[in-house]
């Protein structure tokens, strides 16, 4: 979950590395650091607790010269956030510096071995153990840095993405990965000379080049100033670098006049969904075409069961998909927390389709879950947003969201992108299995095509949410309730509020209130109902009455023009009418805005909530 950036070329490394750190700060912001081989040959490491801006202030009067360097923004795992534990870490001789994303699980064993050989660590981190161990390998084998990294990593258990520089060899950098993402940008400087920009993802790279190499697990790359790149595996098999083109608009990585990325991404959703459905929904003939299903028609036609593995917000989108796919395709769907699935001994059949849902495509638990499913012979399908990430490369087929980069830690447009992509998947499977009539398919596709415009309406007609959020800041606890397709929306609304405002919130199926949680209801408990005029509308009204009779404060998401729920609610927010199955794509928007404005009113750091990082690449 940490962010890594590296540079080697003929430009000044410091400004490139710092800009990269700011772009990667969503991955971790407990501390930050930078290492540079200065023009005078010194290896300087500068670190600061807190955000990247604290590091920038720290280096104001320091030597920041040099054309090779590495930098890091940390989400703490081993050792509290402080300057000593911040990356980069020196080796014993201070010839090497290393940055790391991941967890070295056997670091205590390695540290004990190092201490017996007079290598002592000053930090609590597993990362310092690794850089010391690499130097130890250099010493005992009298080998190059490239070889020492390979030898060291053969003894490592765990996940890592690393970048290492050596002041004795300032014309080279060594990088490696296993279980954590790492991308190598291949470019040319303003002088036309070769350069490499390394990143945990493509965001620090795209300003300088559109050509990248995605390292695979257990690959180590040697990069030098002449433009040479060598890649070998831990087992010493030479690999041919595969250069790919990426297309990220640099403007998508900026706030574009919004105060926070989260608010920008909430308002981007109508256009993001249009990009998601473009080329997949035929607006003229009201049809759906998903190549991942078309190319694997027999797999889906003969599937015994679908298992969806996901974490967090992605799990909520998967739960909505369960209702939709089971209803349309007449096939059982199980939704699993990837973090639980991977540690059970689940019953998985070769005839099963296992779908991995992850915005980043790097979620460690989801990756491990699909590897387990693969070992049991299941067909793997990935649904991700980040092109070239690990899950798309580990699955048999899949679909990209194409909703654009999501920088805010609290997922918004990726959630709605996942929901609509899973719905297109359900429609495609139903079409293949012939469990849907042409008339119903055209009807559903026709309404799905209208969703972006209905999203715009929802965002435009709920301008009172900021004012309501000011009044809501008193709350210490609240409950979100929904039924059917809107139960997962209740879970998502509660999660968003927890994530960025730090108010305790829980989501429940509305009917489950009577089985315990109703004991919490009093005049200080806000209760949010997702109550559209479809599904179990009358049942939800009864649930609202039960809360109202116990003096709970009721806020409802209602269909435009609904006065019944409006008359028994303290506050309502409206959405346009749509089919029950598509309501989640609209009802979640007021809840996203509510969470955002409550967090702002409470002075929270909306884009970088405490203890959270965007991409969960460690267990």
NUNUKOL-52767 format. One line per 8 residues: number of its first residue (from 1); their letters; for each residue x negated, y, z of C-alpha. Coordinates in Angstrom, 3 decimals. Layout:
NUM) A) X/Y/Z | ...
***
This chain:
1) XXXXXXXX) 0.000/0.000/0.000 | -3.074/2.211/0.044 | -4.057/4.242/-2.988 | -7.385/3.807/-4.778 | -8.909/6.073/-7.396 | -12.375/5.934/-8.945 | -14.296/7.768/-11.662 | -17.511/7.232/-13.607
9) XXXXXXXX) -18.441/9.349/-16.620 | -20.085/12.696/-17.332 | -17.474/15.002/-15.753 | -17.546/16.185/-12.163 | -15.892/13.356/-10.254 | -14.524/15.335/-7.302 | -11.638/17.215/-8.989 | -10.527/14.070/-10.834
17) XXXXXXXX) -10.594/12.020/-7.649 | -8.728/14.639/-5.614 | -6.030/15.044/-8.244 | -5.728/11.264/-8.306 | -5.353/11.127/-4.525 | -2.506/13.621/-4.619 | -0.804/11.538/-7.288 | -1.269/8.385/-5.187
25) XXXXXXXX) -0.378/9.906/-1.832 | 3.037/8.260/-1.940 | 1.175/4.959/-1.407 | -0.266/5.989/1.957 | -0.948/9.115/3.944 | -2.330/8.112/7.349 | -5.807/9.257/6.299 | -7.823/9.985/3.175
33) XXXXXXXX) -11.437/9.864/2.097 | -13.845/10.251/-0.785 | -17.342/8.948/-1.611 | -19.620/10.589/-4.182 | -23.116/9.873/-5.399 | -24.299/13.485/-5.399 | -26.566/15.051/-8.006 | -29.456/14.777/-5.529
41) XXXXXXXX) -28.966/10.999/-5.218 | -27.303/10.992/-1.799 | -24.174/8.946/-1.160 | -21.785/11.252/0.685 | -18.611/10.004/2.359 | -16.037/12.497/3.643 | -12.896/11.480/5.530 | -9.979/13.064/7.354
49) XXXXXXXX) -7.010/11.884/9.373 | -3.671/12.780/7.834 | -2.792/13.786/4.324 | -4.958/14.500/1.314 | -4.747/18.226/2.057 | -6.611/17.565/5.325 | -9.414/15.905/3.351 | -9.525/18.830/0.950
57) XXXXXXXX) -9.967/21.201/3.887 | -12.710/18.989/5.365 | -14.929/19.120/2.261 | -14.760/22.900/1.735 | -18.413/23.432/2.711 | -19.737/20.016/1.684 | -21.758/18.809/-1.310 | -19.126/17.563/-3.765
65) XXXXXXXX) -21.422/17.258/-6.762 | -21.738/14.028/-8.712 | -20.204/12.204/-11.655 | -19.385/8.901/-9.980 | -17.150/8.410/-6.984 | -14.298/6.595/-5.311 | -11.463/7.850/-3.131 | -8.675/6.448/-1.004
73) XXXXXXXX) -5.437/7.367/0.711 | -4.624/4.949/3.528 | -1.582/3.188/4.921 | -2.999/1.649/8.087 | -3.001/-2.106/8.655 | -6.084/-2.947/10.747 | -6.995/-0.130/13.112 | -5.127/3.032/13.982
81) XXXXXXXX) -5.153/6.009/11.618 | -8.282/8.017/12.430 | -11.452/9.249/10.764 | -13.531/6.216/11.743 | -11.053/3.762/10.246 | -10.412/5.837/7.115 | -11.885/4.684/3.803 | -14.368/4.734/2.102
89) XXXXXXXX) -16.609/2.632/4.322 | -20.403/2.495/4.197 | -22.494/-0.649/4.204 | -25.193/-1.095/6.850 | -27.893/0.614/4.755 | -25.454/3.294/3.580 | -26.363/2.403/0.016 | -22.862/1.085/-0.723
97) XXXXXXXX) -19.415/2.600/-0.271 | -16.152/0.731/-0.757 | -12.417/1.456/-0.845 | -9.839/-1.284/-0.418 | -6.108/-1.939/-0.675 | -4.884/-5.186/0.859 | -5.646/-7.356/3.873 | -8.713/-9.544/4.412
105) XXXXXXXX) -7.150/-12.262/6.537 | -10.402/-13.940/7.642 | -12.210/-10.692/8.493 | -12.808/-11.754/12.118 | -14.688/-14.883/10.997 | -16.728/-12.825/8.529 | -17.452/-10.180/11.166 | -18.722/-12.823/13.572
113) XXXXXXXX) -21.032/-14.182/10.870 | -22.299/-10.678/10.101 | -22.985/-9.865/13.748 | -25.162/-12.945/14.040 | -27.245/-11.472/11.209 | -27.505/-7.967/12.710 | -24.723/-6.414/10.608 | -22.461/-4.450/12.955
121) XXXXXXXX) -19.211/-2.622/12.177 | -18.232/0.675/13.749 | -14.570/0.650/12.693 | -11.661/-1.664/13.490 | -10.946/-2.321/9.817 | -11.147/-5.442/7.727 | -12.447/-3.221/4.921 | -15.736/-2.316/6.603
129) XXXXXXXX) -16.335/-6.023/7.153 | -16.013/-6.549/3.398 | -18.534/-3.882/2.373 | -20.990/-5.133/5.003 | -20.496/-8.672/3.729 | -21.188/-7.608/0.144 | -24.484/-6.035/1.216 | -25.278/-9.161/3.217
137) XXXXXXXX) -24.797/-11.195/0.016 | -27.126/-8.790/-1.812 | -29.776/-9.212/0.845 | -29.792/-12.988/1.070 | -29.390/-13.675/-2.658 | -31.478/-10.741/-3.945 | -28.840/-10.124/-6.608 | -27.036/-7.295/-8.366
145) XXXXXXXX) -24.015/-5.544/-6.864 | -21.799/-7.231/-9.464 | -23.003/-10.684/-8.414 | -22.858/-9.825/-4.709 | -19.221/-8.786/-5.014 | -18.427/-12.075/-6.731 | -20.225/-14.112/-4.067 | -18.597/-12.175/-1.237
153) XXXXXXXX) -15.083/-12.476/-2.621 | -15.455/-16.226/-2.954 | -15.597/-16.264/0.852 | -12.618/-13.965/1.347 | -9.091/-15.053/2.248 | -6.386/-12.517/1.609 | -5.400/-9.786/-0.811 | -7.561/-6.999/-2.159
161) XXXXXXXX) -8.094/-4.352/-4.749 | -11.534/-2.808/-4.304 | -13.893/-0.329/-5.889 | -17.577/-0.220/-4.889 | -20.377/2.205/-5.741 | -24.116/1.979/-5.038 | -26.326/5.052/-4.634 | -29.308/3.048/-5.915
169) XXXXXXXX) -27.390/2.366/-9.128 | -25.277/5.488/-9.753 | -24.552/4.524/-13.349 | -22.277/1.646/-12.367 | -19.114/0.802/-10.453 | -17.688/-2.602/-9.562 | -13.968/-3.213/-9.093 | -11.956/-6.350/-8.343
177) XXXXXXXX) -8.456/-7.456/-7.462 | -6.401/-10.276/-6.029 | -2.809/-9.754/-4.991 | -3.091/-5.955/-5.018 | -2.800/-3.799/-8.146 | -5.703/-2.183/-9.973 | -5.752/-0.460/-13.357 | -8.807/0.677/-15.347
185) XXXXXXXX) -8.361/3.658/-17.642 | -10.688/3.650/-20.665 | -11.278/7.146/-22.020 | -13.658/9.751/-23.357 | -14.713/12.964/-21.671 | -14.474/16.423/-23.211 | -17.981/15.801/-24.583 | -16.847/12.616/-26.292
193) XXXXXXXX) -18.744/10.354/-23.912 | -17.249/7.165/-22.406 | -15.601/7.337/-18.999 | -13.573/5.080/-16.726 | -10.826/6.162/-14.332 | -9.684/3.502/-11.865 | -6.362/3.625/-10.037 | -3.951/1.580/-7.961
201) XXXXXXXX) -1.488/2.454/-10.697 | -1.537/4.551/-13.860 | -0.547/7.876/-12.269 | -4.145/9.157/-11.738 | -5.121/7.966/-15.206 | -2.525/9.218/-17.689 | -3.801/12.794/-17.740 | -7.100/11.540/-19.164
209) XXXXXXXX) -6.270/8.495/-21.277 | -3.384/6.336/-22.476 | -5.613/3.246/-22.792 | -5.770/0.929/-19.796 | -6.926/-2.512/-18.765 | -4.888/-4.377/-16.146 | -7.104/-6.632/-14.076 | -5.673/-10.058/-13.276
217) XXXXXXXX) -5.977/-11.841/-9.964 | -9.506/-12.964/-9.052 | -11.119/-10.841/-11.768 | -14.138/-8.611/-11.175 | -15.089/-5.817/-13.552 | -18.456/-4.125/-14.029 | -18.172/-0.574/-15.401 | -21.086/1.606/-16.409
225) XXXXXXXX) -21.636/5.097/-17.693 | -22.429/3.922/-21.231 | -18.874/2.578/-21.606 | -19.826/-1.041/-21.046 | -17.273/-3.211/-19.280 | -17.795/-6.836/-18.264 | -15.076/-8.909/-16.605 | -15.598/-12.270/-14.950
233) XXXXXXXX) -13.481/-14.402/-12.663 | -14.458/-15.612/-9.216 | -15.240/-18.948/-10.836 | -17.630/-17.176/-13.245 | -15.515/-17.378/-16.408 | -16.133/-14.412/-18.691 | -12.958/-12.581/-19.778 | -12.313/-10.425/-22.824
241) XXXXXXXX) -10.962/-7.010/-21.764 | -7.428/-6.464/-23.089 | -6.833/-2.757/-23.688 | -3.178/-1.714/-23.628 | -1.403/1.544/-24.394 | 0.734/3.225/-21.753 | 3.206/6.034/-22.276 | 3.906/8.128/-19.185
249) XXXXXXXX) 4.851/11.762/-19.606 | 2.626/13.791/-17.290 | 5.626/16.025/-16.526 | 7.346/13.043/-14.915 | 4.639/13.095/-12.250 | 5.403/16.705/-11.254 | 8.318/18.053/-9.188 | 9.606/20.201/-12.026
257) XXXXXXXX) 10.827/23.023/-9.788 | 12.537/20.780/-7.219 | 11.390/21.047/-3.578 | 10.897/17.269/-3.346 | 10.453/14.335/-5.678 | 13.421/12.611/-4.036 | 15.862/15.376/-4.992 | 14.431/15.485/-8.508
265) XXXXXXXX) 14.834/11.743/-8.852 | 18.420/11.821/-7.549 | 19.341/14.362/-10.223 | 17.397/12.466/-12.900 | 19.683/9.449/-12.553 | 22.138/10.183/-15.386 | 19.278/10.550/-17.886 | 17.344/7.677/-16.310
273) XXXXXXXX) 20.343/5.371/-16.745 | 20.708/6.509/-20.361 | 17.078/5.495/-20.941 | 17.735/2.203/-19.193 | 20.692/1.246/-21.414 | 19.288/2.684/-24.655 | 18.822/-0.074/-27.225 | 20.532/-2.577/-24.932
281) XXXXXXXX) 24.134/-1.406/-25.027 | 25.614/-0.927/-28.494 | 27.796/2.167/-28.058 | 29.557/1.708/-31.397 | 30.444/-1.972/-31.150 | 30.597/-2.106/-27.317 | 28.131/-4.991/-27.139 | 25.068/-5.896/-25.094
289) XXXXXXXX) 21.658/-7.112/-26.300 | 19.030/-8.113/-23.758 | 16.041/-9.699/-25.469 | 14.998/-11.571/-22.308 | 18.285/-13.487/-22.454 | 18.485/-13.803/-26.244 | 14.971/-15.285/-26.396 | 15.772/-17.779/-23.617
297) XXXXXXXX) 19.379/-18.534/-24.493 | 19.256/-22.217/-23.605 | 17.640/-21.565/-20.239 | 20.513/-19.330/-19.154 | 23.178/-21.455/-20.807 | 22.028/-24.538/-18.865 | 21.032/-22.830/-15.611 | 22.171/-24.712/-12.532
305) XXXXXXXX) 21.904/-21.691/-10.251 | 20.431/-18.197/-10.085 | 18.258/-17.133/-7.145 | 17.407/-13.451/-6.818 | 14.392/-12.585/-4.650 | 13.850/-9.003/-3.530 | 13.034/-6.737/-0.591 | 14.582/-3.561/0.823
313) XXXXXXXX) 16.571/-1.457/-1.626 | 15.975/-4.045/-4.361 | 17.698/-6.625/-2.159 | 20.772/-4.392/-2.019 | 20.870/-4.091/-5.814 | 20.561/-7.878/-6.015 | 23.539/-8.337/-3.690 | 25.704/-6.206/-5.993
321) XXXXXXXX) 24.485/-8.348/-8.894 | 25.495/-11.523/-7.060 | 29.137/-10.419/-6.996 | 29.024/-9.341/-10.636 | 27.231/-12.383/-12.070 | 29.278/-14.921/-10.134 | 32.507/-13.247/-11.232 | 31.544/-13.062/-14.910
329) XXXXXXXX) 29.287/-16.062/-15.437 | 30.845/-18.651/-13.118 | 27.434/-19.665/-11.811 | 26.308/-19.672/-8.160 | 23.943/-16.829/-7.238 | 21.847/-16.720/-4.090 | 20.177/-13.521/-2.922 | 17.059/-14.084/-0.844
337) XXXXXXXX) 14.804/-11.807/1.124 | 11.504/-12.605/-0.547 | 9.689/-12.306/2.787 | 11.836/-15.155/4.183 | 12.076/-17.249/1.027 | 8.312/-17.549/0.662 | 7.853/-19.020/4.147 | 10.698/-21.522/4.004
345) XXXXXXXX) 10.630/-24.756/2.127 | 13.507/-23.747/-0.161 | 15.304/-26.215/-2.391 | 14.529/-25.040/-5.927 | 15.344/-27.073/-9.025 | 13.675/-26.883/-12.463 | 17.099/-25.905/-13.851 | 17.231/-22.819/-11.598
353) XXXXXXXX) 16.563/-19.284/-12.794 | 14.698/-17.204/-10.216 | 14.935/-13.443/-10.704 | 12.376/-11.168/-9.038 | 13.509/-7.570/-8.534 | 10.897/-4.945/-7.622 | 10.518/-1.289/-8.568 | 6.726/-1.397/-8.486
361) XXXXXXXX) 6.323/-4.943/-9.740 | 3.663/-5.335/-7.044 | 5.693/-6.204/-3.920 | 3.532/-8.804/-2.179 | 6.358/-10.900/-0.710 | 8.271/-10.964/-3.996 | 5.161/-12.017/-5.891 | 4.549/-14.820/-3.411
369) XXXXXXXX) 8.200/-15.912/-3.657 | 8.098/-16.302/-7.425 | 4.789/-18.143/-7.256 | 6.485/-20.602/-4.898 | 9.442/-20.932/-7.278 | 7.079/-21.428/-10.202 | 5.382/-24.305/-8.410 | 8.800/-25.997/-8.261
377) XXXXXXXX) 9.374/-25.612/-11.990 | 11.988/-22.840/-11.999 | 12.308/-20.322/-14.839 | 11.105/-16.901/-13.670 | 12.660/-13.601/-14.755 | 11.304/-10.228/-13.662 | 13.141/-6.917/-13.313 | 10.651/-4.120/-12.678
385) XXXXXXXX) 10.045/-0.467/-13.451 | 6.263/-0.306/-13.796 | 5.016/-1.592/-17.138 | 2.047/-3.940/-16.887 | 2.507/-4.591/-13.175 | 1.949/-7.997/-11.600 | 5.485/-9.386/-11.557 | 6.101/-8.923/-15.309
393) XXXXXXXX) 2.810/-10.663/-15.972 | 3.653/-13.526/-13.587 | 7.154/-14.251/-14.906 | 8.364/-16.104/-18.003 | 10.501/-13.241/-19.239 | 12.180/-10.114/-17.952 | 13.468/-6.601/-18.406 | 11.877/-3.245/-17.616
401) XXXXXXXX) 14.078/-0.545/-16.083 | 12.639/2.361/-18.101 | 13.908/4.903/-15.559 | 10.549/6.697/-15.410 | 8.047/6.950/-12.526 | 9.594/7.084/-9.072 | 7.339/8.988/-6.671 | 9.610/9.537/-3.666
409) XXXXXXXX) 9.202/6.736/-1.142 | 12.973/6.386/-0.703 | 14.179/4.682/-3.866 | 17.034/6.378/-5.737 | 16.901/6.136/-9.526 | 15.184/2.743/-9.346 | 18.139/1.442/-7.311 | 20.752/2.533/-9.849
417) XXXXXXXX) 18.431/1.365/-12.645 | 18.182/-2.077/-11.035 | 21.948/-2.288/-10.566 | 22.779/-1.422/-14.166 | 19.998/-3.673/-15.510 | 21.288/-6.601/-13.452 | 24.786/-5.875/-14.746 | 23.536/-5.924/-18.330
425) XXXXXXXX) 21.846/-9.208/-17.478 | 25.142/-10.570/-16.138 | 27.004/-9.486/-19.270 | 24.328/-11.078/-21.462 | 24.458/-14.374/-19.558 | 28.251/-14.408/-19.677 | 28.066/-13.840/-23.421 | 25.641/-16.766/-23.844
433) XXXXXXXX) 27.679/-19.061/-21.586 | 30.948/-17.939/-23.234 | 32.523/-17.241/-19.848 | 33.756/-13.846/-21.021 | 36.094/-12.969/-23.861 | 35.022/-10.522/-26.530 | 37.798/-8.170/-25.428 | 36.619/-8.107/-21.815
441) XXXXXXXX) 32.978/-7.731/-22.881 | 33.820/-4.706/-25.058 | 35.929/-3.246/-22.244 | 33.161/-3.588/-19.624 | 30.427/-2.322/-21.938 | 32.611/0.626/-22.913 | 33.004/1.674/-19.287 | 29.318/1.079/-18.526
449) XXXXXXXX) 28.433/3.473/-21.345 | 30.486/6.169/-19.562 | 28.605/5.813/-16.272 | 25.860/8.437/-16.947 | 28.497/11.131/-17.558 | 30.366/10.061/-14.432 | 27.101/10.283/-12.488 | 26.710/13.874/-13.694
457) XXXXXXXX) 30.233/14.648/-12.524 | 29.502/13.170/-9.099 | 26.322/15.205/-8.670 | 28.032/18.405/-9.805 | 31.181/18.036/-7.678 | 29.614/17.350/-4.284 | 27.938/20.688/-3.656 | 29.216/20.818/-0.058
465) XXXXXXXX) 26.892/18.025/1.079 | 24.028/20.373/2.129 | 26.372/22.352/4.370 | 27.847/19.146/5.852 | 24.360/17.778/6.462 | 23.573/20.744/8.732 | 26.459/19.732/11.003 | 25.466/16.087/10.889
473) XXXXXXXX) 21.993/16.514/12.377 | 23.324/16.002/15.920 | 23.963/12.310/15.210 | 21.712/9.728/16.805 | 23.521/6.686/15.412 | 25.979/6.046/12.607 | 27.649/3.194/10.769 | 28.259/2.666/7.040
481) XXXXXXXX) 31.135/0.405/5.987 | 32.303/-1.027/2.678 | 33.933/-4.127/1.265 | 33.237/-6.223/-1.814 | 30.966/-4.423/-4.264 | 30.660/-1.551/-1.797 | 29.306/-3.533/1.118 | 25.772/-3.444/-0.398
489) XXXXXXXX) 26.243/0.308/-0.935 | 26.936/0.636/2.797 | 23.666/-1.185/3.478 | 21.835/1.086/1.055 | 23.358/4.255/2.527 | 22.285/3.221/6.008 | 18.782/2.364/4.812 | 18.325/5.724/3.090
497) XXXXXXXX) 19.376/7.629/6.218 | 17.039/5.564/8.399 | 14.108/5.907/6.039 | 13.937/9.659/5.710 | 15.885/11.242/8.602 | 14.937/8.659/11.289 | 18.559/8.492/12.454 | 19.541/4.980/13.483
505) XXXXXXXX) 22.107/3.661/11.007 | 23.610/0.263/10.232 | 25.652/-1.048/7.333 | 28.399/-3.662/7.728 | 31.215/-5.253/5.769 | 34.178/-3.165/6.935 | 36.154/-6.159/8.217 | 33.230/-7.243/10.420
513) XXXXXXXX) 33.630/-4.162/12.626 | 36.145/-6.065/14.740 | 33.549/-8.745/15.454 | 31.391/-6.660/17.738 | 30.248/-3.286/16.316 | 33.610/-1.619/17.056 | 32.444/-1.494/20.689 | 30.072/1.302/19.646
521) XXXXXXXX) 32.806/3.597/18.345 | 33.473/6.856/20.166 | 33.899/10.535/19.294 | 30.142/10.930/18.767 | 29.818/8.060/16.261 | 30.022/9.087/12.583 | 31.379/6.273/10.424 | 30.949/6.356/6.642
529) XXXXXXXX) 33.438/4.458/4.513 | 33.020/3.682/0.827 | 36.723/3.690/-0.029 | 37.464/3.866/-3.778 | 40.947/3.133/-5.117 | 39.941/-0.331/-6.263 | 39.013/-3.627/-4.716 | 40.433/-4.085/-1.228
537) XXXXXXXX) 41.721/-0.530/-0.947 | 44.614/-1.262/1.437 | 42.363/-3.352/3.650 | 39.822/-0.529/3.852 | 42.585/1.912/4.854 | 43.463/-0.429/7.711 | 39.796/-0.505/8.767 | 39.695/3.296/8.723
545) XXXXXXXX) 42.794/3.428/10.943 | 41.105/1.105/13.423 | 38.173/3.500/13.717 | 40.361/6.587/13.803 | 42.408/5.206/16.704 | 39.171/4.980/18.689 | 38.165/8.597/17.954 | 35.383/7.764/15.518
553) XXXXXXXX) 34.394/10.546/13.112 | 35.240/9.363/9.603 | 33.479/10.433/6.404 | 34.742/8.731/3.243 | 33.598/8.349/-0.354 | 36.859/8.372/-2.327 | 38.117/8.284/-5.888 | 38.816/11.756/-7.244
561) XXXXXXXX) 42.318/12.918/-6.287 | 42.828/10.361/-3.485 | 44.818/12.026/-0.698 | 45.648/8.911/1.331 | 42.138/8.298/2.610 | 41.519/12.053/2.552 | 44.340/12.648/5.047 | 42.882/10.253/7.609
569) XXXXXXXX) 39.204/11.245/7.151 | 37.330/14.116/8.740 | 35.424/14.688/5.515 | 35.545/13.255/2.009 | 33.233/13.236/-1.006 | 34.679/12.330/-4.383 | 33.586/10.191/-7.316 | 35.295/9.730/-10.704
577) XXXXXXXX) 37.516/6.729/-11.264 | 35.783/3.655/-12.647 | 36.055/-0.124/-12.488 | 35.529/-1.699/-9.084 | 32.325/-3.429/-10.206 | 30.758/-0.139/-11.355 | 31.699/1.938/-8.293 | 28.285/1.324/-6.607
585) XXXXXXXX) 26.573/3.281/-9.396 | 28.594/6.348/-8.364 | 29.349/5.896/-4.664 | 25.660/5.664/-3.765 | 24.947/9.177/-5.099 | 26.671/11.172/-2.310 | 24.945/8.923/0.231 | 21.539/9.624/-1.344
593) XXXXXXXX) 22.236/13.372/-1.240 | 23.476/13.155/2.340 | 20.312/11.387/3.491 | 18.160/13.905/1.649 | 19.844/16.996/3.087 | 20.074/15.606/6.631 | 16.343/14.859/6.513 | 15.627/18.374/5.245
601) XXXXXXXX) 17.794/19.888/7.979 | 15.849/17.902/10.581 | 12.526/19.040/9.121 | 11.422/15.582/7.986 | 8.823/14.901/5.316 | 11.306/13.657/2.731 | 8.914/12.249/0.123 | 6.528/10.729/2.648
609) XXXXXXXX) 8.501/9.440/5.652 | 6.460/8.225/8.582 | 5.137/4.673/8.575 | 6.426/3.979/5.049 | 4.697/3.660/1.693 | 6.157/3.371/-1.775 | 4.660/0.093/-2.877 | 4.499/-2.683/-0.268
617) XXX) 1.496/-4.627/-1.490 | 0.643/-6.193/1.883 | 2.611/-8.551/4.102
***
